[in-house]
Amino acid sequence: MKVLSLFDGMSCGRIALDRAGIEVETYYASEIDKHAIKVTQENWPNTIQLGSVENWREWDIDWSSINLLIGGSPCQGFSLAGKQLAFDDPRSKLFFVYVDILNHIRSVNPSVKFMLENVKMKKEYLDIISQTLGVEPVFINSNLVSAQNRQRYYWANWEFEAPAANGILLSDIIESEVDEKYFLSEKLLNGFIAKQKRRKEKKSGFDHLAVVDLNGKSPTITARYHKTAMSDPVVMLRPRGNNMGGERAIDGKTPSVTSNSFEHNAILAVSGIYRRFTPTECERLQTVPDNYTNHVSNTQRYKMLGNGWTVDVIAHIFEGLK
C-alpha cells in the first residue's frame, strides 16, 4: 500500500498501519515540525518527507499510485475547549487543503481510501466537514482502548465501528520508578489550589479540583502538557483512599471533556505525593510504543504526544481496510 499522510506529526498513522498488519510499500509524510520529523525518521527511516502541505502542487509523486490518504488537520479553530473560530482560523482552513488533495487524487484514482480525524466540535462545523467529504463520522472516545479520555471524530470511506472496551486503567500504565523532576513542590501544588479557589469565587468555570482514582482514566493529554503552570487548569489523580482534604473524589472515569473541563495538565498522586505524567506514561496513554519519542527533548515529546493520535484507535479503524 502507498500512503500519503498529511499533518503527519510523529507518524502515528504509520505505527497504526503496522499494528493493523497492513503492509506499507511507500509512506509519504507531510510535516513541518523538525522534532516530529526527527522522531519519524528515527523510527521509520524509509519515510519520504514532503514538507508543508500548502506546497502540495510541487510534490514530485505519482498521485495515481496513492491508495490511502490520512490526516488530522489542525483542530484549534474547531475545539470546544478553544476559541471556536472554526473556518476563520487559518489553521482550521487547512482542512480544505486536505480536501483539495483528496479531490486531486480522486481525479486520477477514484478508488483511493481516505481517513480524517478531528476534535469534538459544534454541529454546524461537523456538518460542513461531513458534507464536504461525503461521509458521516464515527465518534470514538479513546478510553475504550487506552487509559485516557480523548473524544474524537473519524471520517473514512469504508465501514468501521467504535472498538470494544479493553478495560485498561491508569494503574496499568503508571511507571513504578520515576525521576524526582516530575514531582511537584508544595508551593506549586498550593498555587494550583489557590488558583482554582479564585476561579470558583469568580464563577469562571473551574469550580473545584477534579480528583480521579487510579482505577479510572486520564483526562485528555494535549500539546500544552509540557507547560504545567499555575495559570493552567489542573486535574489531580490519586490512589483510592487518599483523600486530600475537601477535594471531590470521583470513582472511575474522569468527567467528559467540554469547554469547561480540565484538558491541559494532569497531575498524578501516588501515596499522597503529586507529580506529572512522564513522557513514557504519555506514550502509553496514546498507546504509542515505549520510548518511541525519546529522540527529542521531553518538552517536544509532550507536545507531539498531545498532538498525536491514540494509535490503537487508528489501528482498529485500519482493520477495516483488510
ZAMAR-878079 format. One record per residue (C-alpha): x, y, z; residue number from 0; residue in three letters. Coordinates in nm, 2 decimals, always signed. Each point is the difference from the previous one (the first is absolute). Example, Ala and Ser with C-alpha at 12.3 -4.5 7.8 and 13.67 -1.06 7.14 Angstrom:
BEGIN
{{+1.23 -0.45 +0.78} 0 "ALA"}
{{+0.14 +0.34 -0.07} 1 "SER"}
end
This chain:
BEGIN
{{+0.00 +0.00 +0.00} 0 "MET"}
{{+0.12 +0.35 -0.08} 1 "LYS"}
{{-0.11 +0.25 +0.26} 2 "VAL"}
{{+0.00 +0.38 +0.02} 3 "LEU"}
{{-0.03 +0.14 +0.35} 4 "SER"}
{{-0.08 +0.37 +0.03} 5 "LEU"}
{{+0.08 +0.19 +0.32} 6 "PHE"}
{{+0.20 -0.31 +0.08} 7 "ASP"}
{{+0.16 +0.10 +0.33} 8 "GLY"}
{{+0.20 -0.29 +0.14} 9 "MET"}
{{-0.17 -0.25 -0.23} 10 "SER"}
{{-0.26 -0.16 +0.23} 11 "CYS"}
{{-0.17 -0.11 -0.32} 12 "GLY"}
{{+0.31 -0.21 -0.10} 13 "ARG"}
{{+0.00 -0.17 +0.34} 14 "ILE"}
{{-0.37 -0.07 -0.03} 15 "ALA"}
{{+0.04 -0.16 -0.35} 16 "LEU"}
{{+0.28 -0.22 +0.13} 17 "ASP"}
{{-0.21 -0.10 +0.30} 18 "ARG"}
{{-0.30 -0.08 -0.22} 19 "ALA"}
{{+0.22 -0.23 -0.21} 20 "GLY"}
{{-0.02 +0.21 -0.32} 21 "ILE"}
{{+0.31 -0.01 -0.21} 22 "GLU"}
{{+0.12 +0.34 -0.10} 23 "VAL"}
{{+0.20 +0.03 -0.32} 24 "GLU"}
{{+0.05 +0.38 +0.01} 25 "THR"}
{{-0.09 +0.25 +0.27} 26 "TYR"}
{{+0.00 +0.36 -0.10} 27 "TYR"}
{{-0.02 +0.25 +0.29} 28 "ALA"}
{{-0.08 +0.37 -0.01} 29 "SER"}
{{+0.13 +0.17 +0.32} 30 "GLU"}
{{+0.18 +0.32 +0.09} 31 "ILE"}
{{+0.10 -0.06 +0.36} 32 "ASP"}
{{+0.37 -0.09 +0.01} 33 "LYS"}
{{-0.04 -0.19 +0.33} 34 "HIS"}
{{-0.29 -0.21 -0.12} 35 "ALA"}
{{+0.19 -0.07 -0.33} 36 "ILE"}
{{+0.30 -0.12 +0.20} 37 "LYS"}
{{-0.21 -0.24 +0.21} 38 "VAL"}
{{-0.15 -0.14 -0.32} 39 "THR"}
{{+0.33 -0.05 -0.18} 40 "GLN"}
{{+0.16 -0.16 +0.30} 41 "GLU"}
{{-0.29 -0.26 +0.02} 42 "ASN"}
{{-0.09 -0.02 -0.37} 43 "TRP"}
{{+0.32 +0.10 -0.20} 44 "PRO"}
{{-0.16 -0.08 -0.34} 45 "ASN"}
{{-0.27 +0.26 +0.05} 46 "THR"}
{{+0.00 +0.25 -0.29} 47 "ILE"}
{{-0.04 +0.35 +0.15} 48 "GLN"}
{{-0.18 +0.25 -0.23} 49 "LEU"}
{{+0.00 +0.32 +0.21} 50 "GLY"}
{{-0.29 +0.25 +0.03} 51 "SER"}
{{-0.35 -0.12 -0.11} 52 "VAL"}
{{-0.05 +0.34 -0.15} 53 "GLU"}
{{+0.26 -0.08 -0.26} 54 "ASN"}
{{-0.17 -0.32 -0.11} 55 "TRP"}
{{-0.02 +0.11 -0.37} 56 "ARG"}
{{+0.38 -0.01 -0.01} 57 "GLU"}
{{+0.04 -0.36 +0.13} 58 "TRP"}
{{+0.16 -0.24 -0.23} 59 "ASP"}
{{-0.21 -0.30 +0.06} 60 "ILE"}
{{-0.21 -0.23 -0.21} 61 "ASP"}
{{-0.35 +0.10 +0.12} 62 "TRP"}
{{-0.17 -0.29 -0.17} 63 "SER"}
{{+0.19 -0.25 +0.21} 64 "SER"}
{{-0.12 +0.13 +0.33} 65 "ILE"}
{{-0.23 -0.26 +0.16} 66 "ASN"}
{{-0.07 +0.17 +0.33} 67 "LEU"}
{{-0.01 +0.37 +0.11} 68 "LEU"}
{{-0.01 +0.07 +0.38} 69 "ILE"}
{{+0.03 +0.30 +0.22} 70 "GLY"}
{{-0.12 +0.20 +0.29} 71 "GLY"}
{{-0.02 +0.36 -0.11} 72 "SER"}
{{+0.09 +0.26 +0.27} 73 "PRO"}
{{-0.30 +0.02 +0.24} 74 "CYS"}
{{+0.06 +0.32 +0.21} 75 "GLN"}
{{-0.28 +0.18 -0.18} 76 "GLY"}
{{-0.25 -0.28 +0.05} 77 "PHE"}
{{+0.06 -0.12 +0.35} 78 "SER"}
{{-0.28 +0.07 +0.26} 79 "LEU"}
{{+0.29 +0.07 +0.24} 80 "ALA"}
{{+0.14 +0.27 -0.22} 81 "GLY"}
{{-0.12 +0.33 -0.14} 82 "LYS"}
{{-0.22 -0.17 -0.26} 83 "GLN"}
{{+0.10 +0.22 -0.29} 84 "LEU"}
{{-0.07 -0.30 -0.23} 85 "ALA"}
{{+0.08 +0.07 -0.37} 86 "PHE"}
{{+0.10 +0.36 +0.08} 87 "ASP"}
{{+0.31 -0.15 +0.17} 88 "ASP"}
{{+0.28 -0.03 -0.25} 89 "PRO"}
{{+0.10 -0.34 +0.15} 90 "ARG"}
{{-0.35 -0.14 -0.04} 91 "SER"}
{{-0.01 +0.12 -0.36} 92 "LYS"}
{{+0.27 -0.27 -0.07} 93 "LEU"}
{{-0.30 -0.24 +0.00} 94 "PHE"}
{{-0.07 +0.13 -0.35} 95 "PHE"}
{{+0.35 -0.07 -0.10} 96 "VAL"}
{{-0.06 -0.36 +0.10} 97 "TYR"}
{{-0.32 +0.00 -0.21} 98 "VAL"}
{{+0.19 +0.15 -0.30} 99 "ASP"}
{{+0.26 -0.28 +0.02} 100 "ILE"}
{{-0.27 -0.26 +0.04} 101 "LEU"}
{{-0.19 +0.13 -0.31} 102 "ASN"}
{{+0.33 +0.01 -0.20} 103 "HIS"}
{{+0.07 -0.37 +0.09} 104 "ILE"}
{{-0.35 -0.10 -0.08} 105 "ARG"}
{{+0.03 +0.16 -0.35} 106 "SER"}
{{+0.27 -0.25 -0.08} 107 "VAL"}
{{-0.09 -0.28 +0.24} 108 "ASN"}
{{-0.37 -0.01 +0.08} 109 "PRO"}
{{+0.04 -0.30 +0.23} 110 "SER"}
{{+0.23 +0.17 +0.25} 111 "VAL"}
{{-0.09 -0.05 +0.36} 112 "LYS"}
{{+0.02 +0.29 +0.25} 113 "PHE"}
{{-0.02 +0.06 +0.37} 114 "MET"}
{{-0.03 +0.33 +0.19} 115 "LEU"}
{{+0.01 +0.06 +0.37} 116 "GLU"}
{{-0.11 +0.31 +0.19} 117 "ASN"}
{{-0.12 +0.11 +0.34} 118 "VAL"}
{{-0.34 +0.04 +0.16} 119 "LYS"}
{{-0.16 +0.31 -0.14} 120 "MET"}
{{-0.32 +0.19 -0.07} 121 "LYS"}
{{-0.25 -0.18 -0.21} 122 "LYS"}
{{+0.01 +0.27 -0.27} 123 "GLU"}
{{+0.37 -0.06 -0.05} 124 "TYR"}
{{-0.04 -0.38 +0.01} 125 "LEU"}
{{-0.27 +0.02 -0.27} 126 "ASP"}
{{+0.22 +0.21 -0.23} 127 "ILE"}
{{+0.28 -0.26 +0.02} 128 "ILE"}
{{-0.23 -0.29 -0.05} 129 "SER"}
{{-0.18 +0.16 -0.30} 130 "GLN"}
{{+0.34 +0.09 -0.15} 131 "THR"}
{{+0.14 -0.35 +0.04} 132 "LEU"}
{{-0.32 -0.17 -0.09} 133 "GLY"}
{{+0.01 -0.24 +0.30} 134 "VAL"}
{{-0.13 +0.01 +0.36} 135 "GLU"}
{{+0.25 -0.02 +0.29} 136 "PRO"}
{{+0.03 -0.26 +0.27} 137 "VAL"}
{{+0.04 +0.14 +0.35} 138 "PHE"}
{{+0.25 -0.19 +0.21} 139 "ILE"}
{{+0.14 +0.06 +0.35} 140 "ASN"}
{{+0.35 -0.13 +0.03} 141 "SER"}
{{-0.09 -0.13 +0.35} 142 "ASN"}
{{-0.13 -0.31 -0.16} 143 "LEU"}
{{+0.35 -0.12 -0.09} 144 "VAL"}
{{+0.22 +0.22 +0.22} 145 "SER"}
{{+0.03 +0.15 +0.35} 146 "ALA"}
{{-0.09 +0.35 -0.14} 147 "GLN"}
{{-0.33 +0.18 -0.07} 148 "ASN"}
{{+0.05 +0.14 -0.35} 149 "ARG"}
{{-0.32 +0.08 -0.20} 150 "GLN"}
{{+0.05 +0.02 -0.38} 151 "ARG"}
{{-0.19 -0.03 -0.32} 152 "TYR"}
{{+0.13 -0.22 -0.29} 153 "TYR"}
{{-0.12 +0.02 -0.36} 154 "TRP"}
{{+0.09 -0.28 -0.25} 155 "ALA"}
{{-0.14 -0.15 -0.32} 156 "ASN"}
{{-0.02 -0.35 +0.14} 157 "TRP"}
{{-0.21 -0.16 +0.27} 158 "GLU"}
{{+0.12 -0.01 +0.36} 159 "PHE"}
{{-0.14 +0.03 +0.35} 160 "GLU"}
{{+0.13 +0.10 +0.34} 161 "ALA"}
{{+0.23 -0.26 +0.15} 162 "PRO"}
{{-0.10 -0.22 +0.29} 163 "ALA"}
{{+0.12 +0.12 +0.34} 164 "ALA"}
{{+0.31 -0.18 +0.13} 165 "ASN"}
{{-0.02 +0.11 +0.36} 166 "GLY"}
{{+0.34 +0.17 +0.02} 167 "ILE"}
{{+0.04 +0.24 +0.30} 168 "LEU"}
{{+0.25 +0.26 +0.11} 169 "LEU"}
{{+0.14 -0.26 +0.25} 170 "SER"}
{{+0.10 -0.21 -0.30} 171 "ASP"}
{{+0.23 +0.26 -0.16} 172 "ILE"}
{{+0.16 +0.17 +0.30} 173 "ILE"}
{{+0.38 -0.04 +0.03} 174 "GLU"}
{{+0.12 -0.13 +0.34} 175 "SER"}
{{+0.32 +0.20 +0.02} 176 "GLU"}
{{+0.00 +0.37 -0.11} 177 "VAL"}
{{+0.26 +0.27 +0.01} 178 "ASP"}
{{-0.04 +0.27 +0.26} 179 "GLU"}
{{-0.03 +0.27 -0.27} 180 "LYS"}
{{-0.36 -0.11 -0.07} 181 "TYR"}
{{-0.12 +0.06 +0.36} 182 "PHE"}
{{-0.17 +0.33 +0.10} 183 "LEU"}
{{+0.12 +0.22 +0.28} 184 "SER"}
{{-0.24 +0.09 +0.27} 185 "GLU"}
{{+0.02 +0.36 -0.11} 186 "LYS"}
{{-0.11 -0.08 -0.36} 187 "LEU"}
{{-0.28 -0.23 +0.12} 188 "LEU"}
{{-0.13 +0.27 +0.24} 189 "ASN"}
{{+0.01 +0.24 -0.29} 190 "GLY"}
{{-0.22 -0.23 -0.20} 191 "PHE"}
{{-0.25 -0.03 +0.28} 192 "ILE"}
{{-0.01 +0.38 +0.06} 193 "ALA"}
{{-0.05 +0.06 -0.37} 194 "LYS"}
{{-0.30 -0.23 -0.01} 195 "GLN"}
{{-0.14 +0.16 +0.32} 196 "LYS"}
{{+0.01 +0.35 -0.17} 197 "ARG"}
{{-0.16 -0.14 -0.31} 198 "ARG"}
{{-0.28 -0.15 +0.21} 199 "LYS"}
{{-0.06 +0.33 +0.18} 200 "GLU"}
{{-0.01 +0.18 -0.34} 201 "LYS"}
{{-0.22 -0.27 -0.14} 202 "LYS"}
{{+0.23 -0.02 -0.30} 203 "SER"}
{{-0.08 -0.37 -0.08} 204 "GLY"}
{{+0.26 -0.19 +0.20} 205 "PHE"}
{{-0.18 -0.05 +0.33} 206 "ASP"}
{{+0.21 -0.28 +0.16} 207 "HIS"}
{{+0.29 -0.22 -0.03} 208 "LEU"}
{{-0.11 -0.33 -0.17} 209 "ALA"}
{{+0.16 -0.29 +0.18} 210 "VAL"}
{{+0.01 -0.32 -0.20} 211 "VAL"}
{{+0.06 -0.35 +0.13} 212 "ASP"}
{{+0.29 -0.21 -0.15} 213 "LEU"}
{{-0.27 -0.25 -0.07} 214 "ASN"}
{{-0.13 +0.23 -0.27} 215 "GLY"}
{{+0.12 +0.20 -0.30} 216 "LYS"}
{{+0.22 +0.30 -0.07} 217 "SER"}
{{-0.14 +0.32 -0.15} 218 "PRO"}
{{+0.11 +0.09 -0.35} 219 "THR"}
{{+0.37 +0.06 -0.04} 220 "ILE"}
{{+0.05 +0.31 -0.22} 221 "THR"}
{{+0.30 +0.17 -0.16} 222 "ALA"}
{{+0.01 +0.24 +0.30} 223 "ARG"}
{{+0.08 -0.27 +0.25} 224 "TYR"}
{{+0.36 +0.11 +0.02} 225 "HIS"}
{{-0.11 +0.33 +0.14} 226 "LYS"}
{{-0.11 -0.10 +0.34} 227 "THR"}
{{-0.05 +0.34 +0.16} 228 "ALA"}
{{-0.23 +0.16 +0.25} 229 "MET"}
{{-0.18 +0.18 -0.27} 230 "SER"}
{{-0.13 -0.32 -0.15} 231 "ASP"}
{{-0.30 -0.22 +0.12} 232 "PRO"}
{{+0.10 -0.31 +0.19} 233 "VAL"}
{{-0.13 -0.35 +0.03} 234 "VAL"}
{{+0.15 -0.20 +0.29} 235 "MET"}
{{+0.00 -0.38 +0.01} 236 "LEU"}
{{+0.03 -0.20 +0.31} 237 "ARG"}
{{+0.00 -0.35 +0.14} 238 "PRO"}
{{-0.33 -0.12 +0.16} 239 "ARG"}
{{-0.03 +0.12 +0.36} 240 "GLY"}
{{+0.25 +0.29 -0.02} 241 "ASN"}
{{-0.25 +0.28 +0.08} 242 "ASN"}
{{+0.17 +0.34 -0.03} 243 "MET"}
{{-0.22 +0.21 +0.23} 244 "GLY"}
{{-0.32 +0.11 -0.17} 245 "GLY"}
{{+0.08 -0.07 -0.36} 246 "GLU"}
{{-0.28 -0.19 -0.18} 247 "ARG"}
{{+0.09 -0.37 -0.06} 248 "ALA"}
{{-0.13 -0.16 -0.32} 249 "ILE"}
{{+0.00 -0.38 -0.01} 250 "ASP"}
{{+0.07 -0.12 -0.35} 251 "GLY"}
{{+0.04 +0.20 -0.32} 252 "LYS"}
{{+0.07 +0.37 -0.02} 253 "THR"}
{{-0.28 +0.24 -0.08} 254 "PRO"}
{{-0.08 +0.06 -0.37} 255 "SER"}
{{+0.23 +0.24 -0.18} 256 "VAL"}
{{-0.20 +0.32 -0.07} 257 "THR"}
{{+0.08 +0.37 -0.03} 258 "SER"}
{{+0.00 +0.02 +0.38} 259 "ASN"}
{{+0.20 -0.32 +0.06} 260 "SER"}
{{+0.36 -0.03 +0.11} 261 "PHE"}
{{+0.17 -0.10 -0.33} 262 "GLU"}
{{+0.36 +0.14 +0.04} 263 "HIS"}
{{+0.19 -0.14 +0.29} 264 "ASN"}
{{-0.05 -0.33 +0.19} 265 "ALA"}
{{+0.18 -0.06 +0.32} 266 "ILE"}
{{+0.04 -0.33 +0.16} 267 "LEU"}
{{+0.01 -0.07 +0.37} 268 "ALA"}
{{+0.17 -0.32 +0.13} 269 "VAL"}
{{+0.00 -0.05 +0.37} 270 "SER"}
{{-0.10 +0.36 +0.05} 271 "GLY"}
{{+0.29 +0.14 -0.20} 272 "ILE"}
{{-0.10 +0.19 -0.32} 273 "TYR"}
{{+0.18 -0.02 -0.33} 274 "ARG"}
{{-0.05 +0.04 -0.37} 275 "ARG"}
{{-0.03 -0.28 -0.25} 276 "PHE"}
{{+0.34 -0.10 -0.14} 277 "THR"}
{{+0.05 +0.00 -0.38} 278 "PRO"}
{{-0.01 -0.38 +0.00} 279 "THR"}
{{-0.33 +0.00 +0.19} 280 "GLU"}
{{-0.14 +0.25 -0.26} 281 "CYS"}
{{+0.12 -0.24 -0.27} 282 "GLU"}
{{-0.20 -0.27 +0.17} 283 "ARG"}
{{-0.30 +0.23 +0.02} 284 "LEU"}
{{+0.02 +0.04 -0.38} 285 "GLN"}
{{+0.08 -0.38 -0.04} 286 "THR"}
{{+0.33 +0.10 -0.16} 287 "VAL"}
{{+0.29 -0.24 +0.05} 288 "PRO"}
{{+0.21 +0.08 +0.31} 289 "ASP"}
{{+0.29 +0.23 -0.09} 290 "ASN"}
{{-0.13 +0.06 -0.35} 291 "TYR"}
{{+0.05 +0.38 +0.05} 292 "THR"}
{{+0.32 -0.01 +0.21} 293 "ASN"}
{{+0.21 +0.15 -0.29} 294 "HIS"}
{{-0.09 +0.36 +0.10} 295 "VAL"}
{{-0.04 +0.20 +0.32} 296 "SER"}
{{-0.27 -0.07 +0.25} 297 "ASN"}
{{-0.17 +0.33 -0.09} 298 "THR"}
{{-0.02 -0.11 -0.37} 299 "GLN"}
{{-0.11 -0.35 +0.10} 300 "ARG"}
{{-0.30 +0.14 +0.20} 301 "TYR"}
{{-0.09 +0.23 -0.29} 302 "LYS"}
{{-0.01 -0.26 -0.27} 303 "MET"}
{{-0.17 -0.26 +0.22} 304 "LEU"}
{{-0.27 +0.26 +0.08} 305 "GLY"}
{{-0.04 +0.07 -0.37} 306 "ASN"}
{{+0.01 -0.37 -0.09} 307 "GLY"}
{{-0.26 -0.27 -0.05} 308 "TRP"}
{{-0.09 -0.28 +0.23} 309 "THR"}
{{+0.16 -0.27 -0.21} 310 "VAL"}
{{-0.22 -0.29 +0.10} 311 "ASP"}
{{-0.31 +0.19 -0.11} 312 "VAL"}
{{+0.16 +0.06 -0.34} 313 "ILE"}
{{+0.12 -0.36 -0.03} 314 "ALA"}
{{-0.36 -0.11 +0.07} 315 "HIS"}
{{-0.13 +0.22 -0.27} 316 "ILE"}
{{+0.26 -0.12 -0.25} 317 "PHE"}
{{-0.10 -0.36 +0.07} 318 "GLU"}
{{-0.30 +0.07 -0.23} 319 "GLY"}
{{+0.24 +0.05 -0.29} 320 "LEU"}
{{+0.10 -0.37 +0.01} 321 "LYS"}
end
